[in-house]
């Protein structure tokens, strides 16, 4: 018996359609982007371009600039972006200072990080264990903003940097006034050494002038079913 199918049948009989939570989150993100007039998306930790393709699928047609430092992932990203006349790919990481740093490359490339991985993540997702290292360029968003000649007062900043999100925000201090929405991966438990956890990140966003508007769970411990990571969307406080 397919319980999920049967539940859907019941809801359909009352005129309702049950959607997966990621689909609901994607739709709500798109509505927020419309209401804030987003015309530029800064995609930090782009991996192979999944996020860019997702927001296109939900209807966003404005500019995308994706940053990805790992060479193997960047190759796929660059090809995807090249097929889209309004999408730029930059091979770099973003952080608090311009530098060359050692990237830990994961067997699951989306889990690569500038931070050391902790045992909790290796235990629940063995495929994420580091398999190599790679020296990568790191830039401040403050400076990358000028280099890319961004002209926007209504940007969305997406952060998926495996624990390095707070460092990216430090390097974005000079351009946060141009950013109206931030989408950020948040961890409920420590998965990378040195990362800020959920409560600390919520406090940081509040200090930066952003309020939480939406959340969706994205990563669970397969044994305990505890939510380990979720995506959050934060909007700049509107001053009356």
N, C-alpha and C positions, 0 to 999 in steps of 0.2 A: 504494500500500500504506500502510495506517495502522499505523505501527510501534507507537505507543502502545497502540492497540487490541489488536494481536497479543500484546504483552507482557502486557497485562491478562488475555488469554485463557489464556496459559500459567500465570500465577499462580492464576487461578480454578480451573484443572484440578487444582491441588494444594491447593485449599481456602483460598487467600488472596485478599484484596481490596486492590488498590492504591489509596491515597487521595492526593489532592494535599497538598503540604506545608502549605498554609494551613489545610486541613481538619484535619490532624493537630494543628497548633498550636492551633487553636480548641478541639478536644476536650481537649487537655492543659491548656489554660488553664482550661477549665471544671472539670476535675478538681481543679486546684490551688485554685480558688475554693471548691469544696465542702470540701476538706480543711482550709482555713483559715477556714471559716465566714464568708466574705465576705458582708456585708449592706449594703454601700454602695460604689458605684463613682463615683469622681471622674474624670470624662472631660474632660481638659484638651486643648484643640485639637480640639473635636468636629466641626468643619466642618459637614456637613449631617446628622450623626447616624448615620453608617455604623457606628461602633463600638458604639453603644448597641443598634442593631438586631442586630448580629452576636452580642453576648453574650446577647441575648434568644433568638436562634435556637438557641443552644447550651444553653439551659435556665435561665439566671439570671433570677430573678424579684424580686430585691431592689431597693433604691433606686438610681437613677442620677441624678447631677447633672452636666450637661454645660455646659462653658464654651466659648463661641465669640464672638470679638469682631467679626468681619467681618459687616457688615450683611446682605449678600446671602445668605451661607451661613446666618446666624442665622435668617433668615426660614423657610428649609426646616427647620432644626433645631427651631424652636419648634413648627411644625405637627406634626412627628413626635412630639415629646415630649407634646404636648397629647392625642394619641390613647392615651397610656399613663398610667394613674393613678399610677404610681410613678416618674415620670421628670420632672425639672425642668431647664429650660434657662435659663442666665444669660448675658446678653450682656456678656462681659468677657474679657480676657486675664488670665492669672496670671503673676506675676513676683516679683522680690525686693522691690519697693516699690510703694505705691499711687501711681499717676501717670496722666497722659494722655500716650500715646506715639503716634508715627506708624507705622501698619501699612502695609507694602508688600503690595498686593493683587496676586496672581498671576492670570494668564490661566487657570490650573488652580487653582481656589480653595483646594484642599488644600495647595498649596505657598506660600501667603501667610505672611509672616514679619515679625517686628519687626526682623530682621537683614537687612543687604544680601545679595543673592544673588551668588554667585561664578560665574565663567565656566564652570566645569565642569558645573554643573547646567543653565545656559542652553544649553550645547552638546548635552548628551545628551537634554534635554527642553525643546525650544524653546517648547512650549505653556505652560511654567511661568514664562516671563519676566513681570516686573512690568508691569502695565498701568495702575495707579492707586495712590494713597495714601489713607489714611483714618485720622483721629484716633480712637483707641480707649481705653477705660478699662482700666487694669491694676490688679489687686489682689493682695495677698498671700493665699495660701491660709490662713495663720494666722487672718486676719481674716474671710475669706469663710466659714470653717468655723463661726465663731460666728454670723455673719449668717444663714447657712442653717440654723442650729440642728441641726447634725449630732449624732447620738447614736450613735456607733459606736466599737468598739474593734477592729473587723475590716474595715478599708476597703482597697479596691484603688485605687491612683492610676495613671491611664493618662496618659502624656505623649506628645503628638504635636504639637510646637510648632515644627518646622522650625528646629532649632538652638538654641532658647531653653530647652531642658529644664533645664539646670543653674541658670538663673535662677529657674525655677519652684520647684525644690528649695530654693533659698536662702530663698524666701518661705514655705516649708512647715516650717521648722525646729521651730516650736512644736507641730506636730501630727503629726510623723512617728511618734510612739509609737502613734498610733491606726491607722497604716497597716501592713498585713501583707504586701501584695504591691504591686509597682510594675511596670507594663508601659511600656516606653520605646522610642521609635525611636532608633536609634544609627547614626551615619555612620562609614564606614571611611575616607572622604576628606572634605576640607572642601568643603561645598556652600554654606554661609552664613558670612559674615565674622564671626568671633568665637565660633563654636560650639566646644564640646569634642568631640573625636573619640572613637572607640570605647574605646581604652585609657584615656584620661583619665576617661571616664564610668564604666568598670569600677572604676577606683580610687576615684572619688567614691562610688559605691554601697557599696564596701567600707568606706570611712570612715564612712558613714552607718549601717552595720550591716546591709546587705543583701547576700545572696549570689546569684549567677546560677544560675537553675534551668532556663531554656529559651531557645532562640534560633530565629529563622526568617528567612531572607533575604526582602526585600520589593521591592528596587529594584536593577536592574542597568543597567550601561552597555550599550546595545543593540549596540555595535560590538565592544568587547573582552570582553563578558560578565562583567566584573568586578562583584562585588557592592558596591554603593555604600551601601546602607542595609539594616539588619536590625532586627527587633523582638526585644527581650529582656524576659524576665520575671525579676524579682528578688524574693526572699523575705527577710523579716526573719530574722536569725540566731536560732535557737532556743537558749536558754540552759538547760542541764540543771540 
